[in-house]
Amino acid sequence: MNEKLKGEARRKIILDGYVNNEPLKDIAAKLGCSLASLKVSASKLGCTRTPKEAADFRRGFRIPENKRQDYYQLMTSGQYRSRECEQILGLLTTES
């Protein structure tokens, strides 16, 4: 009986963490498991982030489609950091 409750509680923590856009490290820390274990569990639950969503989450801001090519051009050939590209393209809304 305890195993089933533990599994249900684990599912709830994973789903809530993904819905609230919490960092994966924080979710894994709540569960006391590794990132790999968390990703496998999330994949089984069907709540993983797409590669685009994951990149936006890591970056901390969203790149509009009309500026995406310029952003990648600056990143690769200009060798700017992500935050610098954000400032150059005018995507920075508030100073952090």
Secondary structure, DSSP 8 states (H G I E B T S, - for coil): -HHHHHHHHHHHHHHHHHHTT--HHHHHHHHT--HHHHHHHHHHHT----HHHHHHHHHTS---HHHHHHHHHHHHTS---HHHHHHHTT---S--
